[in-house]
Amino acid sequence: MGLKKVIRKLIKKYFGIDGISLFVKKQKKKFMQKVYTKKYTADDLVSEMCKMGMEKDSVIFIHSSMTEFYNYQGSAEELIQKIIDEIGEDGTLLMPAYPPRKNELIKKAEATNEVVFDVLKTPSGAGYLTEVFRKWPGVKRSINLQHSVCAYGKLADYFTNEHHLSETAWDKKSPYYKLAEKNAIIFTLGLPKLIGTIVHCTESLLKDKYRYFSLFFQRKVTYKYLDDEKKVKKHTFFLSNIKRNDNNKKNILKTHSEKINFTTTKISNLVINRINAKYTLDLFLQLAEKGITMYSEPNPELYKKNGKFIKIDEDK
């Protein structure tokens, strides 16, 4: 028996936790709760978000991990309501709402003829806060098996009503691209290293121009879904069937970005990042035109000539 299996078995026996990573997370949380003891409320969180640019009429997209809200004194419902109150009736709040085990559902769609996505009932796999938001009265949800999004507010329909027509999860019909169009603010709560899903619009928008980015959309998937009228329909989209590694993302931010568009603060242990949606997408698109990408795998150097990406219609 391998060492990892032995450790996993011992952890399960003595701590009742099935998995090394889960055990490490729980131990880290216990330790961090002793280091960070400051309590905070929904009002405190919203206050920090306002200092970072959230205001009346804002379009706000939130990525979150409530397991990192160690000392939060409140509920998910309270936080959502206070954000909605702050941005007002002309503002819009969005969160990711892709289904749990989405890769398994994609494989199931490829292997069967069953409905794999119900826009009204399929839960969100993007964290507890997003699942509470999905059930919020008046929330709209985009139909997309890979990267569904929920939205509430003035522009909810605008953000969600075309995702089932997208060729990729992040093309011009997607909520993610529209975040840039509406100059949205993206917040990450408890996710220190995440920039945001919007960066994937880069390869989606350039897939028909450059050979390198076309690699990311070689796999065609058709799935059945139930819409909000309980009608069974189909959606076909393209996704990656190759291994990807985006470990150059941090270097791009450090070397090429203006810090004012990527700001960070902290309440107790909770890291809050603010990202300018339009600036981020424009930056990654501009860098791609110069032959710079966040991906190290697939190897971008194999698809360049004179330091720039080879165009699809360019002679080999």
C-alpha positions in Angstrom: 0.0 0.0 0.0 1.4 3.4 -1.0 2.2 6.1 1.6 -0.7 8.4 0.5 -3.2 5.5 0.9 -1.8 4.7 4.4 -2.0 8.4 5.4 -5.5 8.7 4.0 -6.6 5.5 5.9 -5.2 6.8 9.2 -6.9 10.2 8.7 -10.2 8.6 8.1 -9.8 6.3 11.1 -8.8 8.8 13.7 -10.4 12.0 12.4 -13.3 10.8 10.3 -12.2 12.8 7.3 -12.0 11.0 3.9 -9.2 12.7 2.0 -5.8 14.3 2.6 -6.6 17.6 1.1 -9.8 18.0 3.1 -7.9 17.1 6.2 -5.3 19.8 5.5 -8.0 22.4 4.8 -9.7 21.6 8.1 -6.5 21.8 10.1 -5.5 25.0 8.3 -8.9 26.5 9.2 -8.4 25.6 12.9 -5.0 27.2 12.9 -6.1 30.3 11.0 -9.0 30.9 13.4 -6.5 31.2 16.2 -4.3 33.6 14.2 -7.2 35.7 12.9 -9.7 36.4 15.6 -11.3 39.7 14.4 -15.0 39.3 13.8 -16.8 41.0 10.9 -20.3 41.4 9.5 -22.1 41.8 6.2 -21.9 45.6 6.7 -18.2 45.4 7.1 -17.8 43.4 3.9 -20.0 45.7 1.9 -18.2 48.7 3.3 -14.9 47.4 2.0 -16.4 46.6 -1.4 -17.7 50.2 -1.6 -14.2 51.5 -0.8 -13.0 49.4 -3.7 -15.5 50.9 -6.2 -19.0 49.3 -5.7 -21.7 51.9 -5.8 -25.3 52.6 -6.9 -26.0 51.2 -10.4 -22.8 49.0 -10.4 -22.6 45.7 -12.2 -21.0 43.4 -9.7 -19.8 39.8 -10.3 -18.7 37.8 -7.3 -16.6 34.6 -7.1 -16.5 33.3 -3.5 -15.5 30.6 -1.0 -17.5 30.9 2.2 -15.3 28.2 3.8 -12.8 31.1 4.1 -15.3 33.3 6.0 -13.8 32.1 9.3 -15.0 35.0 11.5 -18.0 36.2 9.6 -20.9 37.0 11.8 -23.9 36.7 9.6 -25.6 34.7 6.8 -25.2 34.4 3.1 -28.7 35.8 2.7 -27.8 38.9 4.7 -24.7 39.5 2.6 -26.6 39.2 -0.7 -29.4 41.5 0.5 -27.0 44.2 1.6 -25.1 44.1 -1.7 -28.4 44.4 -3.6 -29.5 47.3 -1.4 -26.2 49.0 -2.1 -26.2 48.8 -5.9 -29.9 49.7 -6.0 -32.6 48.8 -8.5 -30.5 49.9 -11.5 -27.6 47.8 -10.5 -27.0 44.1 -11.3 -25.4 41.3 -9.2 -24.0 38.2 -10.8 -22.4 35.0 -9.6 -21.2 31.8 -11.3 -23.7 28.8 -11.2 -22.1 26.0 -13.0 -23.5 22.6 -11.9 -21.7 20.3 -9.5 -19.5 17.6 -11.2 -20.0 19.4 -14.5 -17.3 17.3 -16.2 -19.2 14.2 -15.3 -22.4 15.7 -16.7 -20.5 16.6 -19.9 -19.4 13.0 -20.3 -22.9 11.8 -19.5 -24.3 14.1 -22.3 -21.8 12.6 -24.7 -22.7 9.1 -23.8 -26.5 9.3 -23.4 -29.5 11.2 -24.7 -30.7 12.3 -21.2 -31.4 15.8 -19.9 -28.4 16.8 -17.9 -29.2 20.4 -17.0 -32.4 21.9 -15.6 -32.1 25.7 -15.4 -34.5 25.9 -12.5 -33.4 23.0 -10.4 -29.8 22.0 -11.1 -27.8 23.3 -8.1 -24.8 25.5 -8.3 -21.4 23.9 -7.8 -19.6 27.2 -7.4 -19.9 27.5 -3.6 -22.5 28.0 -0.9 -23.1 31.7 -1.5 -23.8 31.1 -5.2 -26.4 28.4 -4.4 -28.2 30.7 -2.0 -28.2 33.3 -4.7 -29.5 30.9 -7.3 -32.6 30.4 -5.2 -33.1 34.2 -4.7 -36.5 35.5 -5.8 -36.2 37.2 -9.2 -32.8 35.7 -10.1 -32.2 34.8 -13.7 -29.9 31.9 -14.7 -28.1 31.4 -18.0 -28.3 28.1 -19.7 -24.8 26.7 -20.2 -23.6 23.3 -18.9 -20.0 24.4 -18.6 -20.3 27.9 -17.0 -23.8 28.9 -16.2 -24.3 32.3 -14.5 -27.0 33.7 -12.2 -28.0 37.4 -12.3 -30.3 39.7 -10.4 -31.2 43.3 -11.2 -31.8 45.6 -14.1 -29.5 43.8 -16.6 -30.2 40.3 -15.5 -31.9 39.3 -18.8 -29.2 41.0 -20.9 -26.5 38.9 -19.2 -28.3 35.5 -19.2 -30.6 35.3 -22.3 -28.1 34.2 -24.9 -25.7 31.8 -23.2 -27.5 28.8 -24.6 -26.6 30.2 -28.1 -22.9 30.4 -27.3 -20.4 28.3 -29.3 -18.1 28.4 -26.2 -18.8 29.3 -22.6 -17.1 32.6 -23.0 -17.9 34.1 -26.4 -19.7 37.3 -27.2 -23.1 35.9 -26.3 -21.8 34.8 -22.8 -22.3 36.7 -19.6 -18.5 36.8 -19.1 -17.9 38.8 -22.3 -20.8 41.1 -21.4 -19.2 41.9 -18.1 -16.5 43.8 -20.0 -19.1 45.5 -22.2 -20.8 46.9 -19.1 -17.6 47.7 -17.3 -18.4 45.4 -14.4 -16.4 45.1 -11.2 -15.4 41.5 -10.4 -14.9 40.7 -6.7 -13.3 37.5 -5.3 -14.1 36.8 -1.6 -11.8 34.2 0.0 -10.1 33.3 -3.3 -6.7 35.0 -3.1 -5.3 33.7 -6.4 -8.3 33.9 -8.7 -8.5 36.6 -11.3 -11.9 35.5 -12.6 -13.4 33.4 -15.4 -13.5 36.4 -17.7 -9.9 35.7 -18.7 -11.1 32.7 -20.7 -12.9 35.0 -23.1 -9.4 35.6 -24.5 -9.0 32.2 -26.2 -12.7 32.1 -27.1 -12.5 35.4 -29.0 -9.3 34.5 -30.7 -10.1 30.8 -31.6 -10.9 31.6 -35.2 -7.9 33.9 -35.7 -4.9 32.0 -34.3 -4.0 28.3 -34.5 -2.9 28.2 -30.9 -6.2 29.3 -29.4 -8.2 27.1 -31.8 -6.6 24.1 -29.9 -8.8 24.9 -26.9 -12.1 24.2 -28.7 -11.7 20.9 -30.6 -14.2 19.0 -28.5 -17.9 19.3 -29.6 -20.6 18.6 -27.0 -24.3 18.5 -27.5 -26.5 18.2 -24.4 -30.2 18.3 -23.5 -31.6 20.8 -21.0 -34.8 21.9 -19.5 -35.6 25.6 -19.9 -37.6 27.8 -17.5 -40.8 26.6 -19.2 -39.9 22.9 -18.7 -39.3 22.4 -22.4 -36.5 20.0 -23.5 -34.0 21.7 -25.8 -30.5 21.2 -27.0 -27.3 23.2 -26.9 -24.1 22.5 -28.8 -20.8 24.1 -27.7 -17.1 23.5 -28.0 -14.5 23.0 -25.2 -11.0 21.8 -24.7 -9.9 18.2 -25.0 -6.3 19.0 -24.1 -4.4 19.6 -20.9 -4.1 23.2 -20.0 -1.8 25.0 -17.6 -2.3 28.7 -16.9 0.6 29.2 -14.5 1.8 32.3 -16.4 -1.3 34.3 -15.2 0.4 35.6 -12.1 3.4 36.7 -14.1 1.2 38.6 -16.6 -0.4 40.6 -13.8 3.0 41.3 -12.2 4.7 42.4 -15.4 2.1 43.9 -17.7 -0.8 45.2 -15.7 -1.6 48.5 -13.9 -2.1 47.7 -10.2 -5.0 50.2 -9.9 -7.1 47.7 -11.9 -6.3 44.8 -9.5 -6.6 45.8 -5.9 -6.6 43.7 -2.7 -7.7 44.2 0.9 -8.4 41.9 3.8 -10.9 41.7 6.6 -9.6 39.4 9.3 -8.3 36.4 7.3 -10.6 37.1 4.3 -8.9 38.3 1.2 -11.0 40.5 -1.1 -9.8 41.2 -4.6 -11.3 43.7 -7.0 -10.8 43.3 -10.7 -11.8 45.6 -13.5 -13.6 43.4 -16.1 -13.0 45.5 -19.2 -9.4 46.3 -18.4 -8.7 42.6 -17.7 -10.1 41.3 -20.9 -8.6 44.1 -23.0 -5.2 43.4 -21.3 -5.2 39.7 -22.1 -6.4 40.3 -25.7 -3.7 42.9 -26.3 -1.0 40.6 -24.9 -2.2 37.7 -27.0 -1.8 39.8 -30.1 1.9 40.3 -29.0 2.4 36.5 -28.5 2.0 36.6 -24.8 -0.5 34.2 -23.0 -1.2 33.0 -19.5 -0.8 29.4 -20.7 2.4 27.4 -20.6 0.6 24.2 -21.8 -0.1 23.6 -24.6 3.3 25.0 -25.4 2.6 28.4 -27.1 6.1 28.5 -28.6 5.2 25.7 -31.0 2.5 28.0 -32.5 4.5 31.2 -33.0 6.6 32.7 -35.8 8.8 35.7 -35.0 7.4 35.8 -31.5 3.8 36.2 -32.5 1.0 33.6 -32.8 0.5 32.1 -36.3 -2.8 33.0 -37.8 -5.1 30.2 -39.0 -5.1 31.4 -42.6 -1.3 31.9 -42.6 0.8 29.6 -44.8 2.5 26.8 -42.8 
